[in-house]
């Protein structure tokens, strides 16, 4: 049957095959706008047909500096004071011992905070669950996540834009009819433009977050220095405002 994932049947089959096989993780890698998140999300739905349970974890640039932020909905609010091994504790909370057929969908894994990335890497290393992750190529990725595909623990699937032929196949299936010959080419061009725009938007948001962090650092510095120095800083700001 042709559906909204027409053209991605091979990749979807590879995700399911890897998760049900020997791979401890399956990583979808590709540029912005090629459908990584939507395809990755289809994986748990397919695995559910085989009795798997799944949870979703999302990395965001705004929470990248907050430890365990991506896993907050899967962990207790407070870690007991007598915990000696935080990684093992976190994994035990997320996936109780003895549980089988468990998968975690990790969307935008390149934006995970370091603590969450370490927990997921430990979970994969101990094979307590299978991780299905999407990552954007050409973006910095936490070392704990990047290490998944450096060794033999993960199967990596490179995802590119649909070809003109695959686009035509998808549109014909969705419309259940004949389309104009130029339509697939126009849609492919539109997808490329969208991917480029989405990439620029991502870089813009990252720049905004970096600017906010820099301003927060400046404010923290001003609160920490002696009063005389803070007064001088405020006066300097005033001179800059007057000078334009």
PENOR-V562162 format. One record per residue. N is the residue number from 1. RES is the residue in one letter. SS is DSSP state (hx for helix, st for strand, lp for the rest). BURIAL is b if it has 24 or more other ideal C-beta (glycine too) atoms within 12 Angstrom, else e. Layout:
BEGIN
n=N res=RES ss=SS burial=BURIAL
n=N res=RES ss=SS burial=BURIAL
END
This chain:
BEGIN
n=1 res=X ss=lp burial=e
n=2 res=X ss=lp burial=e
n=3 res=X ss=lp burial=e
n=4 res=X ss=lp burial=e
n=5 res=X ss=lp burial=b
n=6 res=X ss=lp burial=b
n=7 res=X ss=lp burial=b
n=8 res=X ss=lp burial=b
n=9 res=X ss=hx burial=e
n=10 res=X ss=hx burial=e
n=11 res=X ss=hx burial=b
n=12 res=X ss=hx burial=b
n=13 res=X ss=hx burial=e
n=14 res=X ss=hx burial=b
n=15 res=X ss=hx burial=b
n=16 res=X ss=hx burial=b
n=17 res=X ss=hx burial=e
n=18 res=X ss=hx burial=b
n=19 res=X ss=hx burial=b
n=20 res=X ss=hx burial=b
n=21 res=X ss=lp burial=e
n=22 res=X ss=lp burial=e
n=23 res=X ss=lp burial=b
n=24 res=X ss=lp burial=b
n=25 res=X ss=st burial=b
n=26 res=X ss=st burial=b
n=27 res=X ss=st burial=b
n=28 res=X ss=st burial=b
n=29 res=X ss=st burial=b
n=30 res=X ss=st burial=b
n=31 res=X ss=lp burial=b
n=32 res=X ss=lp burial=b
n=33 res=X ss=lp burial=b
n=34 res=X ss=lp burial=b
n=35 res=X ss=lp burial=b
n=36 res=X ss=hx burial=b
n=37 res=X ss=hx burial=b
n=38 res=X ss=hx burial=b
n=39 res=X ss=hx burial=b
n=40 res=X ss=hx burial=b
n=41 res=X ss=hx burial=b
n=42 res=X ss=hx burial=b
n=43 res=X ss=hx burial=b
n=44 res=X ss=hx burial=b
n=45 res=X ss=hx burial=e
n=46 res=X ss=hx burial=b
n=47 res=X ss=hx burial=b
n=48 res=X ss=hx burial=e
n=49 res=X ss=lp burial=e
n=50 res=X ss=lp burial=e
n=51 res=X ss=lp burial=e
n=52 res=X ss=lp burial=b
n=53 res=X ss=st burial=e
n=54 res=X ss=st burial=b
n=55 res=X ss=st burial=b
n=56 res=X ss=st burial=b
n=57 res=X ss=st burial=b
n=58 res=X ss=st burial=b
n=59 res=X ss=lp burial=b
n=60 res=X ss=lp burial=b
n=61 res=X ss=hx burial=b
n=62 res=X ss=hx burial=e
n=63 res=X ss=hx burial=b
n=64 res=X ss=lp burial=b
n=65 res=X ss=lp burial=e
n=66 res=X ss=lp burial=e
n=67 res=X ss=lp burial=e
n=68 res=X ss=lp burial=b
n=69 res=X ss=hx burial=b
n=70 res=X ss=hx burial=b
n=71 res=X ss=hx burial=b
n=72 res=X ss=hx burial=b
n=73 res=X ss=hx burial=e
n=74 res=X ss=hx burial=b
n=75 res=X ss=lp burial=b
n=76 res=X ss=lp burial=e
n=77 res=X ss=lp burial=e
n=78 res=X ss=lp burial=e
n=79 res=X ss=lp burial=e
n=80 res=X ss=lp burial=e
n=81 res=X ss=lp burial=e
n=82 res=X ss=lp burial=e
n=83 res=X ss=lp burial=e
n=84 res=X ss=lp burial=e
n=85 res=X ss=lp burial=e
n=86 res=X ss=hx burial=e
n=87 res=X ss=hx burial=b
n=88 res=X ss=hx burial=e
n=89 res=X ss=hx burial=b
n=90 res=X ss=hx burial=b
n=91 res=X ss=hx burial=b
n=92 res=X ss=hx burial=b
n=93 res=X ss=hx burial=b
n=94 res=X ss=hx burial=b
n=95 res=X ss=lp burial=b
n=96 res=X ss=lp burial=e
n=97 res=X ss=lp burial=e
n=98 res=X ss=lp burial=e
n=99 res=X ss=lp burial=e
n=100 res=X ss=lp burial=e
n=101 res=X ss=lp burial=e
n=102 res=X ss=st burial=b
n=103 res=X ss=st burial=b
n=104 res=X ss=st burial=b
n=105 res=X ss=st burial=b
n=106 res=X ss=st burial=b
n=107 res=X ss=st burial=b
n=108 res=X ss=lp burial=b
n=109 res=X ss=hx burial=b
n=110 res=X ss=hx burial=b
n=111 res=X ss=hx burial=b
n=112 res=X ss=lp burial=b
n=113 res=X ss=lp burial=b
n=114 res=X ss=hx burial=b
n=115 res=X ss=hx burial=b
n=116 res=X ss=hx burial=b
n=117 res=X ss=hx burial=b
n=118 res=X ss=hx burial=b
n=119 res=X ss=hx burial=b
n=120 res=X ss=hx burial=b
n=121 res=X ss=hx burial=b
n=122 res=X ss=hx burial=b
n=123 res=X ss=hx burial=b
n=124 res=X ss=hx burial=b
n=125 res=X ss=hx burial=b
n=126 res=X ss=lp burial=e
n=127 res=X ss=lp burial=e
n=128 res=X ss=lp burial=b
n=129 res=X ss=lp burial=b
n=130 res=X ss=st burial=b
n=131 res=X ss=st burial=b
n=132 res=X ss=st burial=b
n=133 res=X ss=st burial=b
n=134 res=X ss=st burial=b
n=135 res=X ss=st burial=b
n=136 res=X ss=st burial=b
n=137 res=X ss=lp burial=b
n=138 res=X ss=lp burial=e
n=139 res=X ss=lp burial=b
n=140 res=X ss=lp burial=e
n=141 res=X ss=lp burial=b
n=142 res=X ss=lp burial=b
n=143 res=X ss=hx burial=e
n=144 res=X ss=hx burial=b
n=145 res=X ss=hx burial=b
n=146 res=X ss=hx burial=b
n=147 res=X ss=hx burial=b
n=148 res=X ss=hx burial=b
n=149 res=X ss=hx burial=b
n=150 res=X ss=hx burial=e
n=151 res=X ss=lp burial=e
n=152 res=X ss=lp burial=e
n=153 res=X ss=lp burial=b
n=154 res=X ss=st burial=b
n=155 res=X ss=st burial=b
n=156 res=X ss=st burial=b
n=157 res=X ss=st burial=b
n=158 res=X ss=st burial=e
n=159 res=X ss=lp burial=b
n=160 res=X ss=lp burial=b
n=161 res=X ss=lp burial=b
n=162 res=X ss=lp burial=b
n=163 res=X ss=lp burial=e
n=164 res=X ss=hx burial=e
n=165 res=X ss=hx burial=e
n=166 res=X ss=hx burial=b
n=167 res=X ss=hx burial=b
n=168 res=X ss=hx burial=b
n=169 res=X ss=hx burial=e
n=170 res=X ss=hx burial=b
n=171 res=X ss=hx burial=b
n=172 res=X ss=hx burial=e
n=173 res=X ss=hx burial=e
n=174 res=X ss=hx burial=e
n=175 res=X ss=hx burial=e
n=176 res=X ss=lp burial=e
n=177 res=X ss=lp burial=e
n=178 res=X ss=lp burial=e
n=179 res=X ss=lp burial=e
n=180 res=X ss=lp burial=e
n=181 res=X ss=lp burial=e
n=182 res=X ss=lp burial=e
n=183 res=X ss=hx burial=e
n=184 res=X ss=hx burial=b
n=185 res=X ss=hx burial=e
n=186 res=X ss=hx burial=e
n=187 res=X ss=hx burial=b
n=188 res=X ss=hx burial=b
n=189 res=X ss=hx burial=e
n=190 res=X ss=hx burial=e
n=191 res=X ss=hx burial=b
n=192 res=X ss=hx burial=b
n=193 res=X ss=hx burial=e
n=194 res=X ss=hx burial=e
n=195 res=X ss=hx burial=b
n=196 res=X ss=hx burial=e
n=197 res=X ss=hx burial=e
n=198 res=X ss=hx burial=e
n=199 res=X ss=hx burial=e
n=200 res=X ss=hx burial=e
n=201 res=X ss=hx burial=e
n=202 res=X ss=hx burial=b
n=203 res=X ss=hx burial=e
n=204 res=X ss=hx burial=e
n=205 res=X ss=hx burial=e
n=206 res=X ss=hx burial=e
n=207 res=X ss=hx burial=e
n=208 res=X ss=hx burial=e
n=209 res=X ss=hx burial=e
n=210 res=X ss=hx burial=e
n=211 res=X ss=hx burial=e
n=212 res=X ss=hx burial=e
n=213 res=X ss=hx burial=e
n=214 res=X ss=hx burial=e
n=215 res=X ss=hx burial=e
n=216 res=X ss=hx burial=e
n=217 res=X ss=hx burial=e
n=218 res=X ss=hx burial=e
n=219 res=X ss=hx burial=e
n=220 res=X ss=hx burial=e
n=221 res=X ss=hx burial=e
n=222 res=X ss=hx burial=e
n=223 res=X ss=hx burial=e
n=224 res=X ss=hx burial=e
n=225 res=X ss=lp burial=e
n=226 res=X ss=lp burial=e
n=227 res=X ss=hx burial=e
n=228 res=X ss=hx burial=e
n=229 res=X ss=hx burial=e
n=230 res=X ss=hx burial=e
n=231 res=X ss=hx burial=e
n=232 res=X ss=hx burial=e
n=233 res=X ss=hx burial=e
n=234 res=X ss=hx burial=e
n=235 res=X ss=hx burial=e
n=236 res=X ss=hx burial=e
n=237 res=X ss=hx burial=e
n=238 res=X ss=hx burial=e
n=239 res=X ss=hx burial=e
n=240 res=X ss=hx burial=e
n=241 res=X ss=hx burial=e
n=242 res=X ss=hx burial=e
n=243 res=X ss=hx burial=e
n=244 res=X ss=lp burial=e
END
